[in-house]
Amino acid sequence: MFKTRRFFKIIILFILLSFNAYSQSNKFIYTQFDVTIALRGNPDANVVDEYTQKKGSWFVPDGLGTKLGYGVHYKKWLGLGIHSGINWEWTDKLVVVPVFANFRLSPQVGEESRITLQLGLGKAIALGRGDLMGDYKKISLGLQNDDLLLFIELNHYALPINKQKSSGNISLGISLISF
């Protein structure tokens, strides 16, 4: 309980500092909107379809997600933000709302291209599961061109669900970033 209160105090402080920076100059502010599709391994990947004579794909869709973030950045290279959203996992029948601090590192690799690494740490709240709440971690790696980012993301929820200690997914996503 104490760690949760401290976490939310840090988030509130960060938001207040962000608004302070915004009121002085919006050159340091970014917003980010992500849309993701979760993937899982196909258990029938080696099964040959009797009509097409083709094997199944290795991965199949297993959920959808969206996130919105707001934060401060330094020359698009470093960023720190507060993000939240909703992730829906079909197999686990799980809807999660993560609230997390997001650290982004985006070194430039071309004239308009960047490799973007994002790390997120926060809390996840399961909707429709009572008061189920746990830690949330994410890491994503992507290729950014101007304000468009294509990425692969790993999400981990420390939520006991379906006789497991935790849950998570691998997602492919696209992100729009406004600096």
Short mmCIF file of the C-alpha atoms (twelve columns), coordinates in Angstrom:
data_MODEL
# 
_entry.id   MODEL 
# 
loop_
_atom_site.group_PDB 
_atom_site.id 
_atom_site.type_symbol 
_atom_site.label_atom_id 
_atom_site.label_alt_id 
_atom_site.label_comp_id 
_atom_site.label_asym_id 
_atom_site.label_seq_id 
_atom_site.Cartn_x 
_atom_site.Cartn_y 
_atom_site.Cartn_z 
_atom_site.pdbx_PDB_model_num 
ATOM 1   C CA . MET A 1   0.000   0.000   0.000   1 
ATOM 2   C CA . PHE A 2   2.836   2.392   0.880   1 
ATOM 3   C CA . LYS A 3   4.590   1.777   -2.446  1 
ATOM 4   C CA . THR A 4   1.370   2.491   -4.340  1 
ATOM 5   C CA . ARG A 5   0.858   5.808   -2.578  1 
ATOM 6   C CA . ARG A 6   4.464   6.810   -3.219  1 
ATOM 7   C CA . PHE A 7   4.088   5.849   -6.884  1 
ATOM 8   C CA . PHE A 8   0.980   8.011   -7.312  1 
ATOM 9   C CA . LYS A 9   2.642   10.941  -5.507  1 
ATOM 10  C CA . ILE A 10  5.549   10.748  -7.946  1 
ATOM 11  C CA . ILE A 11  3.136   10.664  -10.900 1 
ATOM 12  C CA . ILE A 12  1.245   13.718  -9.613  1 
ATOM 13  C CA . LEU A 13  4.512   15.596  -9.067  1 
ATOM 14  C CA . PHE A 14  5.642   14.718  -12.575 1 
ATOM 15  C CA . ILE A 15  2.353   15.937  -14.095 1 
ATOM 16  C CA . LEU A 16  2.572   19.222  -12.209 1 
ATOM 17  C CA . LEU A 17  6.146   19.735  -13.369 1 
ATOM 18  C CA . SER A 18  5.083   18.939  -16.926 1 
ATOM 19  C CA . PHE A 19  2.340   21.563  -16.830 1 
ATOM 20  C CA . ASN A 20  4.857   24.044  -15.444 1 
ATOM 21  C CA . ALA A 21  7.213   23.326  -18.330 1 
ATOM 22  C CA . TYR A 22  4.308   23.599  -20.797 1 
ATOM 23  C CA . SER A 23  3.312   27.015  -19.512 1 
ATOM 24  C CA . GLN A 24  6.838   28.305  -20.127 1 
ATOM 25  C CA . SER A 25  7.449   26.746  -23.539 1 
ATOM 26  C CA . ASN A 26  5.963   23.773  -25.300 1 
ATOM 27  C CA . LYS A 27  9.254   22.853  -27.032 1 
ATOM 28  C CA . PHE A 28  9.859   20.246  -24.330 1 
ATOM 29  C CA . ILE A 29  6.459   18.541  -24.456 1 
ATOM 30  C CA . TYR A 30  5.457   15.447  -26.392 1 
ATOM 31  C CA . THR A 31  2.266   13.449  -26.736 1 
ATOM 32  C CA . GLN A 32  2.158   9.861   -27.926 1 
ATOM 33  C CA . PHE A 33  -0.722  7.678   -29.098 1 
ATOM 34  C CA . ASP A 34  -0.147  3.917   -29.587 1 
ATOM 35  C CA . VAL A 35  -2.279  1.199   -31.151 1 
ATOM 36  C CA . THR A 36  -1.119  -2.402  -30.724 1 
ATOM 37  C CA . ILE A 37  -2.159  -5.894  -31.692 1 
ATOM 38  C CA . ALA A 38  -1.073  -8.690  -29.366 1 
ATOM 39  C CA . LEU A 39  0.272   -11.915 -30.856 1 
ATOM 40  C CA . ARG A 40  0.603   -15.463 -29.558 1 
ATOM 41  C CA . GLY A 41  2.122   -18.618 -30.934 1 
ATOM 42  C CA . ASN A 42  -0.222  -20.664 -33.083 1 
ATOM 43  C CA . PRO A 43  -0.565  -24.197 -31.637 1 
ATOM 44  C CA . ASP A 44  -1.748  -25.370 -35.085 1 
ATOM 45  C CA . ALA A 45  1.172   -23.865 -37.031 1 
ATOM 46  C CA . ASN A 46  2.325   -27.247 -38.345 1 
ATOM 47  C CA . VAL A 47  -1.144  -28.502 -39.272 1 
ATOM 48  C CA . VAL A 48  -1.717  -28.638 -43.035 1 
ATOM 49  C CA . ASP A 49  -5.060  -27.227 -44.215 1 
ATOM 50  C CA . GLU A 50  -6.824  -29.948 -46.204 1 
ATOM 51  C CA . TYR A 51  -8.234  -27.447 -48.727 1 
ATOM 52  C CA . THR A 52  -5.265  -25.144 -49.387 1 
ATOM 53  C CA . GLN A 53  -2.470  -27.622 -48.549 1 
ATOM 54  C CA . LYS A 54  -0.683  -24.848 -46.620 1 
ATOM 55  C CA . LYS A 55  0.533   -24.783 -43.048 1 
ATOM 56  C CA . GLY A 56  -0.833  -22.286 -40.567 1 
ATOM 57  C CA . SER A 57  0.953   -19.065 -39.618 1 
ATOM 58  C CA . TRP A 58  3.367   -19.050 -36.679 1 
ATOM 59  C CA . PHE A 59  1.545   -16.270 -34.854 1 
ATOM 60  C CA . VAL A 60  -2.130  -15.377 -34.510 1 
ATOM 61  C CA . PRO A 61  -3.756  -12.200 -33.141 1 
ATOM 62  C CA . ASP A 62  -4.610  -12.404 -29.445 1 
ATOM 63  C CA . GLY A 63  -5.695  -8.937  -28.384 1 
ATOM 64  C CA . LEU A 64  -5.829  -5.219  -28.973 1 
ATOM 65  C CA . GLY A 65  -4.448  -2.286  -27.066 1 
ATOM 66  C CA . THR A 66  -4.186  1.462   -27.094 1 
ATOM 67  C CA . LYS A 67  -2.211  3.907   -24.973 1 
ATOM 68  C CA . LEU A 68  -1.932  7.662   -24.667 1 
ATOM 69  C CA . GLY A 69  1.044   9.415   -23.127 1 
ATOM 70  C CA . TYR A 70  2.216   12.880  -22.260 1 
ATOM 71  C CA . GLY A 71  5.663   13.976  -21.179 1 
ATOM 72  C CA . VAL A 72  8.794   16.034  -21.568 1 
ATOM 73  C CA . HIS A 73  11.673  15.427  -23.953 1 
ATOM 74  C CA . TYR A 74  15.122  16.721  -24.789 1 
ATOM 75  C CA . LYS A 75  15.650  17.211  -28.548 1 
ATOM 76  C CA . LYS A 76  13.496  14.136  -29.302 1 
ATOM 77  C CA . TRP A 77  16.428  12.093  -28.011 1 
ATOM 78  C CA . LEU A 78  15.432  11.499  -24.376 1 
ATOM 79  C CA . GLY A 79  11.934  11.527  -22.974 1 
ATOM 80  C CA . LEU A 80  10.081  10.919  -19.737 1 
ATOM 81  C CA . GLY A 81  6.316   10.686  -19.689 1 
ATOM 82  C CA . ILE A 82  3.228   9.417   -17.956 1 
ATOM 83  C CA . HIS A 83  1.166   6.990   -20.025 1 
ATOM 84  C CA . SER A 84  -2.042  5.047   -19.643 1 
ATOM 85  C CA . GLY A 85  -4.325  3.017   -21.835 1 
ATOM 86  C CA . ILE A 86  -6.197  -0.225  -22.135 1 
ATOM 87  C CA . ASN A 87  -5.065  -3.690  -23.233 1 
ATOM 88  C CA . TRP A 88  -7.475  -6.489  -24.073 1 
ATOM 89  C CA . GLU A 89  -6.167  -10.069 -24.153 1 
ATOM 90  C CA . TRP A 90  -8.554  -12.514 -25.823 1 
ATOM 91  C CA . THR A 91  -7.154  -15.864 -24.658 1 
ATOM 92  C CA . ASP A 92  -6.912  -14.880 -20.979 1 
ATOM 93  C CA . LYS A 93  -10.185 -12.912 -21.181 1 
ATOM 94  C CA . LEU A 94  -8.380  -10.052 -19.501 1 
ATOM 95  C CA . VAL A 95  -8.839  -6.290  -19.815 1 
ATOM 96  C CA . VAL A 96  -6.042  -4.298  -18.175 1 
ATOM 97  C CA . VAL A 97  -5.565  -0.578  -17.632 1 
ATOM 98  C CA . PRO A 98  -1.863  0.190   -17.176 1 
ATOM 99  C CA . VAL A 99  -0.731  3.502   -15.667 1 
ATOM 100 C CA . PHE A 100 3.018   3.888   -15.955 1 
ATOM 101 C CA . ALA A 101 6.039   6.134   -16.234 1 
ATOM 102 C CA . ASN A 102 7.634   5.820   -19.663 1 
ATOM 103 C CA . PHE A 103 11.314  6.440   -20.368 1 
ATOM 104 C CA . ARG A 104 12.264  6.766   -24.042 1 
ATOM 105 C CA . LEU A 105 15.655  6.800   -25.690 1 
ATOM 106 C CA . SER A 106 15.671  7.706   -29.408 1 
ATOM 107 C CA . PRO A 107 19.109  8.130   -30.974 1 
ATOM 108 C CA . GLN A 108 19.126  9.352   -34.529 1 
ATOM 109 C CA . VAL A 109 20.416  6.795   -37.083 1 
ATOM 110 C CA . GLY A 110 19.653  8.699   -40.298 1 
ATOM 111 C CA . GLU A 111 18.531  12.132  -41.407 1 
ATOM 112 C CA . GLU A 112 14.956  11.526  -40.311 1 
ATOM 113 C CA . SER A 113 15.190  8.041   -38.750 1 
ATOM 114 C CA . ARG A 114 15.574  7.035   -35.144 1 
ATOM 115 C CA . ILE A 115 15.773  3.772   -33.229 1 
ATOM 116 C CA . THR A 116 13.474  4.097   -30.225 1 
ATOM 117 C CA . LEU A 117 13.743  2.113   -27.009 1 
ATOM 118 C CA . GLN A 118 10.987  2.620   -24.440 1 
ATOM 119 C CA . LEU A 119 10.846  1.284   -20.899 1 
ATOM 120 C CA . GLY A 120 7.695   1.512   -18.806 1 
ATOM 121 C CA . LEU A 121 7.129   0.832   -15.118 1 
ATOM 122 C CA . GLY A 122 3.915   1.300   -13.188 1 
ATOM 123 C CA . LYS A 123 0.702   -0.336  -12.052 1 
ATOM 124 C CA . ALA A 124 -1.888  -2.426  -13.891 1 
ATOM 125 C CA . ILE A 125 -5.547  -2.602  -12.931 1 
ATOM 126 C CA . ALA A 126 -7.670  -5.499  -14.207 1 
ATOM 127 C CA . LEU A 127 -11.187 -4.426  -15.123 1 
ATOM 128 C CA . GLY A 128 -14.074 -6.647  -14.115 1 
ATOM 129 C CA . ARG A 129 -11.939 -8.702  -11.705 1 
ATOM 130 C CA . GLY A 130 -12.712 -7.019  -8.407  1 
ATOM 131 C CA . ASP A 131 -9.813  -5.085  -6.926  1 
ATOM 132 C CA . LEU A 132 -7.117  -6.985  -8.846  1 
ATOM 133 C CA . MET A 133 -4.075  -4.733  -9.192  1 
ATOM 134 C CA . GLY A 134 -0.391  -5.442  -9.739  1 
ATOM 135 C CA . ASP A 135 2.861   -4.194  -11.199 1 
ATOM 136 C CA . TYR A 136 3.204   -3.386  -14.887 1 
ATOM 137 C CA . LYS A 137 6.392   -3.476  -16.938 1 
ATOM 138 C CA . LYS A 138 6.935   -2.937  -20.628 1 
ATOM 139 C CA . ILE A 139 9.779   -2.654  -23.068 1 
ATOM 140 C CA . SER A 140 9.495   -1.735  -26.718 1 
ATOM 141 C CA . LEU A 141 11.920  -1.339  -29.582 1 
ATOM 142 C CA . GLY A 142 11.024  0.394   -32.800 1 
ATOM 143 C CA . LEU A 143 11.951  2.427   -35.826 1 
ATOM 144 C CA . GLN A 144 10.773  6.021   -35.893 1 
ATOM 145 C CA . ASN A 145 10.487  8.256   -38.950 1 
ATOM 146 C CA . ASP A 146 9.418   11.820  -38.145 1 
ATOM 147 C CA . ASP A 147 6.295   11.414  -35.993 1 
ATOM 148 C CA . LEU A 148 5.486   7.783   -36.875 1 
ATOM 149 C CA . LEU A 149 6.887   4.851   -34.884 1 
ATOM 150 C CA . LEU A 150 6.589   1.143   -35.736 1 
ATOM 151 C CA . PHE A 151 7.537   -1.079  -32.806 1 
ATOM 152 C CA . ILE A 152 7.474   -4.466  -31.105 1 
ATOM 153 C CA . GLU A 153 6.534   -4.463  -27.424 1 
ATOM 154 C CA . LEU A 154 6.664   -6.879  -24.498 1 
ATOM 155 C CA . ASN A 155 4.129   -6.306  -21.704 1 
ATOM 156 C CA . HIS A 156 4.173   -7.968  -18.276 1 
ATOM 157 C CA . TYR A 157 1.362   -7.768  -15.722 1 
ATOM 158 C CA . ALA A 158 1.989   -9.063  -12.207 1 
ATOM 159 C CA . LEU A 159 -1.654  -10.093 -11.895 1 
ATOM 160 C CA . PRO A 160 -2.569  -13.603 -10.724 1 
ATOM 161 C CA . ILE A 161 -4.900  -14.809 -13.457 1 
ATOM 162 C CA . ASN A 162 -5.978  -18.284 -14.646 1 
ATOM 163 C CA . LYS A 163 -3.812  -20.103 -12.063 1 
ATOM 164 C CA . GLN A 164 -0.702  -18.168 -13.171 1 
ATOM 165 C CA . LYS A 165 1.363   -15.718 -11.125 1 
ATOM 166 C CA . SER A 166 1.447   -13.194 -13.952 1 
ATOM 167 C CA . SER A 167 0.410   -12.519 -17.520 1 
ATOM 168 C CA . GLY A 168 1.834   -10.711 -20.494 1 
ATOM 169 C CA . ASN A 169 2.017   -10.482 -24.240 1 
ATOM 170 C CA . ILE A 170 4.098   -9.573  -27.256 1 
ATOM 171 C CA . SER A 171 2.593   -6.887  -29.459 1 
ATOM 172 C CA . LEU A 172 3.208   -5.153  -32.750 1 
ATOM 173 C CA . GLY A 173 2.243   -1.530  -32.821 1 
ATOM 174 C CA . ILE A 174 2.180   1.823   -34.481 1 
ATOM 175 C CA . SER A 175 2.537   5.107   -32.666 1 
ATOM 176 C CA . LEU A 176 1.907   8.747   -33.539 1 
ATOM 177 C CA . ILE A 177 4.140   11.176  -31.668 1 
ATOM 178 C CA . SER A 178 3.764   14.928  -31.567 1 
ATOM 179 C CA . PHE A 179 6.737   16.997  -30.401 1 
# 
